[in-house]
């Protein structure tokens, strides 16, 4: 038998016409492939669940603790002195921000008005500073609750006393949330007050601050004459009381440093700025060249980087000094210097006669009411040069904690514009060469 003849195969349609019919099968195949790919994952999940069921009743292994690095944040607060503003710290913030990029720097803004001449007392300013610092800390802790804060405090002139007074307020306000206290640094701060012996006319004018009690408590507190007859200690004496809350808060700081100029600062003598009444360091002469250097230092580890960088030589910013400053003085300059000294001596002599007359009228040398407190603070003493006069109790109590003391010698020929702001580098109150030396010193 012969097989039936085969019909010729029909031609297949083109691929373009077959795509619509092929799309559903391809989609189904793709879904089957995806399910096949996910099958091992589902199997693994089922195996894990079965393993958990098999281990039911057994004690679960505690999770392995993860090693986490605790975040830290350093915050540095700055307090300016009398008549200053937060802009006084522009040079410091510029230098420190470059060297410590992870730190935060906060010059206090609320002190500008109260720090005006004959405005708020030091105790009121300390309370204002503590409130501003407290608000800033609360804001930081709200943003970064897991960070460990370390606080540093820098104060210039009266600002150093304001910071010391603010520390005890912070301890009371923060309580259990109190951050760690790092470095306390004072620059030209009158820790022993601004009083002096009447026999030193260059500094004795500050004793007249005792007469301003009817107008403000600011100068009266700085001159240690703020006793009100209720057996209360002067504020600076209470601020330095070894058993008081202020000194206990100061002891919480890891490091305490005070820096002061050797001579030429008519507002703050070195004896009060360094709390070293018996320290004698020779200052530069009137005709000395424009220069600066670190002088006497104590309390600093000899292996510290600061000590290792010093060579005991004069540091000078030659680019900022005139060519004449680098040459020895001529005959004309020596004559002008002698005339300047003669005029200064005559003026100081007339001032000495005036203050002597005031002392006789007053009937006693000390303007402070020392009879109002009958402890050792009623014993007053002078520094070796008479530039500072203070209660013996104040100096002894401040010396119960460890201090790093740094004396800075500086001279700008013939006279600086404002030597009191040298350590902060306030450009608006300095000559060009003077500010250049301040920048070099602060760096």
C-alpha positions in Angstrom: 0.0 0.0 0.0 1.3 3.4 -0.9 1.1 6.2 1.7 -1.0 9.1 0.9 0.8 11.9 -0.7 2.0 14.7 1.5 0.7 18.2 1.0 3.3 20.9 0.5 4.2 22.8 3.7 2.5 26.2 4.0 4.9 29.1 4.2 5.5 30.5 7.8 4.4 34.0 8.5 7.1 36.7 9.0 8.5 37.2 12.5 7.0 40.6 12.8 3.5 39.2 12.4 4.2 36.5 15.0 5.4 38.8 17.8 1.9 39.5 19.2 1.2 35.8 19.5 4.6 35.1 21.1 4.4 37.7 23.8 2.1 35.8 26.2 4.2 32.6 26.2 7.4 34.6 26.7 5.9 36.5 29.7 4.8 33.2 31.2 8.2 31.7 30.7 9.8 34.7 32.3 7.5 34.4 35.3 8.3 30.7 35.6 12.0 31.6 35.5 11.7 34.2 38.2 9.8 31.8 40.4 12.5 29.3 39.8 15.1 31.8 40.8 13.2 32.7 44.0 12.7 29.1 44.9 16.1 28.7 46.6 15.4 31.7 48.7 12.1 30.4 49.8 13.7 27.1 50.5 16.3 28.8 52.7 13.6 30.7 54.6 11.6 27.5 55.2 14.8 25.8 56.3 15.4 28.6 58.8 11.9 28.4 60.1 12.2 24.6 60.5 15.5 25.1 62.3 13.8 27.5 64.7 11.0 25.0 65.4 13.6 22.3 66.0 15.5 24.5 68.5 12.3 25.5 70.3 12.7 25.1 74.0 16.5 25.5 73.9 18.1 28.6 75.4 18.7 31.2 72.7 22.2 32.5 72.3 22.6 36.2 73.2 23.5 38.4 70.2 27.2 39.4 70.0 27.7 43.0 71.1 28.8 45.3 68.4 31.8 47.5 68.8 30.6 51.1 68.5 32.8 54.2 68.7 31.4 56.8 71.1 31.0 60.1 69.4 32.6 63.1 71.1 32.2 66.8 70.6 34.5 69.6 71.9 32.9 73.1 72.4 35.0 76.1 73.3 33.3 79.2 74.8 34.8 82.7 74.8 34.0 85.6 77.1 35.3 89.1 76.3 36.3 91.7 78.8 35.1 95.2 79.7 34.0 97.2 76.6 34.4 94.3 74.3 32.2 92.3 71.9 32.1 88.8 70.5 34.1 90.1 67.5 37.1 90.4 69.8 37.7 86.7 69.3 37.8 86.7 65.5 41.5 86.0 65.4 41.3 83.1 67.9 38.3 81.5 66.1 40.1 81.8 62.8 43.3 80.1 64.1 41.5 77.4 66.1 39.0 76.5 63.4 41.9 75.8 61.1 43.7 73.6 63.6 40.7 71.9 65.2 38.1 71.5 62.4 35.9 69.2 64.5 35.5 71.6 67.4 32.8 74.1 67.8 33.6 77.7 68.9 31.0 80.0 70.6 31.9 83.6 71.6 29.3 84.7 74.0 26.9 87.3 72.6 24.8 88.3 75.6 27.7 90.0 77.5 28.2 93.0 75.2 25.9 95.4 76.9 26.6 94.3 80.5 30.4 94.4 80.0 30.2 98.1 79.2 32.1 100.5 81.4 30.4 100.8 84.8 27.5 98.5 83.8 26.7 95.1 85.3 28.6 93.5 88.1 30.8 90.5 87.6 28.3 88.2 89.4 25.4 89.3 87.2 27.6 88.8 84.1 28.5 85.3 85.3 24.8 84.4 85.5 24.2 85.7 82.0 27.1 83.7 80.6 26.0 80.6 82.3 22.5 81.0 80.8 23.8 81.4 77.3 26.2 78.4 77.7 23.3 76.3 79.1 21.0 77.1 76.2 23.8 76.2 73.7 24.5 72.9 75.5 20.8 72.0 75.6 20.5 72.7 71.9 23.5 70.5 71.1 22.3 67.6 73.3 18.9 67.8 71.6 20.5 67.5 68.2 23.0 64.9 69.0 21.9 63.0 72.2 24.5 60.3 71.8 27.5 62.6 71.7 29.8 63.1 74.7 30.4 66.8 75.2 33.6 68.4 76.5 33.5 72.1 77.4 36.4 74.5 77.2 36.4 78.1 78.5 38.5 81.1 77.5 38.2 84.5 79.0 40.0 87.8 78.4 40.4 90.4 81.2 37.2 90.5 83.2 35.9 87.7 81.0 38.1 85.3 82.8 36.4 86.1 86.1 33.0 85.8 84.4 33.9 82.3 83.2 35.0 81.3 86.7 31.7 82.5 88.1 29.7 80.8 85.4 31.2 77.4 86.1 29.3 76.9 89.4 26.1 78.0 87.8 26.5 75.4 85.1 27.1 72.6 87.6 23.9 73.5 89.4 21.9 74.0 86.1 23.0 70.8 84.3 23.3 68.5 87.4 23.3 64.9 86.1 23.7 66.0 82.5 26.9 67.9 83.2 29.4 67.5 80.4 33.1 67.1 81.0 35.1 70.3 81.7 38.3 70.5 79.7 40.6 73.5 79.6 40.1 76.8 81.4 42.3 79.6 80.0 42.5 83.2 81.2 44.2 86.0 79.3 45.2 89.1 81.3 42.6 88.4 83.9 42.7 90.2 87.3 42.4 87.1 89.5 43.7 89.1 92.5 41.7 92.2 91.7 42.8 95.6 90.3 43.9 97.2 93.6 47.5 98.5 94.0 49.7 100.2 96.5 49.3 104.0 96.6 53.1 104.3 96.3 53.0 103.1 92.7 51.4 106.0 90.8 51.4 104.1 87.5 48.9 101.7 88.9 47.4 103.6 91.9 44.7 105.3 89.8 42.8 102.0 89.8 42.2 102.5 93.5 39.8 105.3 92.7 37.3 102.6 91.5 36.3 102.2 95.1 34.3 105.5 94.8 32.0 104.2 92.1 29.9 102.1 94.4 26.9 104.4 94.1 26.9 104.0 90.3 27.7 100.4 89.7 29.0 97.2 91.4 31.3 96.4 88.5 34.4 98.4 89.4 33.7 98.0 93.1 33.8 94.2 92.8 37.0 94.3 90.7 38.7 96.5 93.4 37.6 94.2 96.3 35.5 96.9 97.9 32.0 95.4 97.7 31.4 94.6 101.4 27.9 95.7 102.5 28.4 95.3 106.3 26.7 91.9 106.5 29.9 89.9 107.1 29.9 88.9 103.4 33.1 88.4 101.6 34.0 90.5 98.5 32.9 88.7 95.4 36.4 87.9 94.2 37.3 86.5 97.6 34.2 84.3 97.5 35.0 83.4 93.9 38.4 82.1 95.1 37.3 80.5 98.3 39.0 77.1 98.5 35.9 75.5 100.1 33.3 77.3 98.0 31.3 76.1 95.1 33.1 78.2 92.6 36.5 76.7 93.3 35.0 73.2 93.3 33.7 73.8 89.8 37.1 75.2 88.7 38.8 72.0 90.0 36.6 70.0 87.7 38.5 71.4 84.7 41.3 69.1 83.5 43.7 71.9 82.8 43.9 75.5 84.1 46.1 78.1 82.4 46.6 81.8 83.0 48.6 84.0 80.7 49.6 87.6 81.3 51.9 90.3 80.0 55.1 91.1 81.9 54.8 94.9 81.9 53.1 97.7 80.1 49.5 96.7 80.8 48.3 99.5 83.0 44.9 97.7 83.6 46.1 94.3 84.7 49.5 93.8 86.4 51.3 90.5 85.9 51.1 89.7 89.7 47.3 89.7 89.4 47.1 88.0 86.0 49.4 85.1 87.0 48.5 85.0 90.7 52.3 85.2 91.4 52.9 88.2 93.6 56.5 87.4 94.2 57.5 86.8 90.5 59.9 89.4 89.1 60.5 89.4 85.3 62.4 92.3 83.6 60.4 94.0 80.9 61.8 95.6 77.7 63.1 99.1 77.8 61.4 102.1 76.2 63.9 102.2 73.3 63.9 98.4 72.8 63.1 97.1 69.3 59.7 95.8 68.4 59.6 92.2 69.5 57.9 89.7 71.7 58.6 86.3 73.4 57.4 83.9 76.0 59.1 84.5 79.3 58.7 82.8 82.6 56.6 79.6 82.5 55.6 77.3 85.3 53.4 74.3 85.9 53.9 73.0 82.3 55.3 69.6 81.6 58.8 69.9 80.1 58.0 67.3 77.5 54.9 69.2 76.3 54.8 70.3 72.7 54.5 73.9 73.7 57.7 73.8 75.7 59.5 71.8 73.0 58.7 74.5 70.4 60.3 77.3 72.4 63.9 78.2 72.2 64.1 81.2 74.6 64.8 83.7 71.8 62.9 86.8 70.8 60.2 86.2 68.2 59.7 89.0 65.7 57.5 89.6 62.8 60.1 91.3 60.5 57.7 91.7 57.6 55.4 93.8 59.7 58.0 96.0 61.4 59.6 99.0 59.8 63.2 99.0 58.8 64.0 101.5 61.5 62.8 99.1 64.1 65.6 96.6 63.1 68.3 99.2 63.5 69.8 100.5 66.8 68.3 103.8 67.9 70.2 106.9 66.8 71.0 110.1 68.8 67.7 111.8 67.9 65.7 108.8 69.0 67.6 108.5 72.3 67.0 112.2 73.0 63.3 111.8 72.3 63.2 108.8 74.5 64.8 110.7 77.4 62.4 113.6 77.0 59.5 111.2 77.0 60.7 109.6 80.2 61.2 113.0 81.8 57.6 114.1 81.0 56.2 110.8 82.2 58.1 111.1 85.5 56.8 114.6 86.0 53.2 113.5 85.3 53.5 110.5 87.6 55.0 112.8 90.3 52.0 115.1 90.2 49.7 112.1 90.2 51.5 110.7 93.3 50.8 114.0 95.1 47.2 113.8 94.2 46.6 110.2 95.3 48.6 110.9 98.5 46.2 113.7 99.4 43.2 111.5 98.7 44.7 108.8 101.0 45.1 111.3 103.8 41.6 112.6 103.4 40.3 109.0 103.4 42.2 108.3 106.6 43.4 104.9 105.6 45.1 103.3 102.6 42.6 100.4 102.1 39.3 101.5 100.7 37.7 98.1 101.2 35.8 97.6 104.4 38.0 94.9 105.8 36.4 95.2 109.2 33.3 93.6 107.8 34.9 90.2 107.7 37.2 89.0 110.5 39.0 86.1 108.9 42.3 85.9 107.2 41.0 87.8 104.2 41.4 91.0 106.3 45.2 90.6 106.0 46.3 92.5 102.9 49.6 92.3 101.2 51.3 93.8 98.2 53.1 92.2 95.3 56.9 92.7 95.1 56.6 95.8 93.0 53.4 97.2 94.6 51.4 96.9 91.3 48.9 94.6 93.0 47.3 94.7 96.5 45.0 91.9 97.6 43.9 89.8 100.6 46.3 87.1 101.5 43.5 84.6 101.7 42.6 85.1 98.1 46.1 84.3 96.8 46.5 81.2 99.1 43.1 79.8 98.1 43.7 80.2 94.4 47.0 78.4 94.8 45.2 75.2 96.1 44.7 74.1 92.5 47.3 73.4 89.8 47.9 76.3 87.4 49.9 76.5 84.2 51.4 80.0 84.2 52.8 81.8 81.1 54.3 85.3 81.1 54.6 87.1 77.7 57.0 89.9 77.1 56.1 92.3 74.3 57.2 95.8 73.1 56.3 98.0 70.2 58.6 101.0 69.7 58.0 103.6 70.7 54.6 102.8 72.3 51.9 100.3 71.5 48.4 101.4 70.7 46.7 99.1 73.3 48.9 96.5 75.0 45.9 95.1 77.0 44.5 93.4 73.9 47.7 91.9 72.7 46.9 88.4 73.8 43.6 88.3 71.9 44.8 90.2 68.8 42.1 92.8 68.6 43.0 94.3 65.2 40.9 97.5 65.6 42.9 98.6 68.6 46.4 97.7 67.3 49.1 99.0 65.0 49.9 96.8 62.0 53.1 95.4 63.5 51.4 95.0 66.8 48.7 92.9 65.4 51.2 90.9 63.4 53.0 90.0 66.6 49.7 89.1 68.2 48.9 86.7 65.4 52.3 85.1 65.7 52.0 84.7 69.5 48.5 83.2 69.3 49.4 80.8 66.6 
